[in-house]
Amino acid sequence: MLDQLLQPITESLTPEVAQRLVDLRVDDATQARIDTLAAKCTEDALSADERAEYESYVHAIEMISLLQAKARKTLAPSRLQLRATS
């Protein structure tokens, strides 16, 4: 379902925007927070607020990952063309 909802966005990706999506990374402070919450989740030690926060991160990461996969697919033909002309 998410794939279908994001289809109009991915159909309009320019190579530049697709590359920016592929290169997208979380900042160090946010990654540290995600790692902390993940460790607490593994230990079953999350508070209700922490669980909601962690689940929000997980959902956001899933959506970003899907967009990145679609961006890579968008870039694949241009990469093949670049190799063919090199």
JOSULKA-V74692 format. One record per pair of residues at least 4 apart in sequence whose ideal C-beta (glycine too) atoms are under 6 Angstrom apart, sorted by sequence separation. I is the first residue (numbers start at 1). J is the second residue. If there is no record, write none. Layout:
i:I j:J
i:I j:J
This chain:
i:6 j:10
i:13 j:17
i:26 j:30
i:46 j:50
i:75 j:79
i:13 j:18
i:26 j:31
i:40 j:45
i:41 j:46
i:46 j:51
i:40 j:46
i:37 j:50
i:41 j:54
i:37 j:54
i:34 j:57
i:21 j:67
i:22 j:68
i:21 j:68
i:22 j:71
i:21 j:71
i:22 j:72
i:18 j:71
i:18 j:74
i:18 j:75
i:10 j:70
i:13 j:74
i:15 j:78
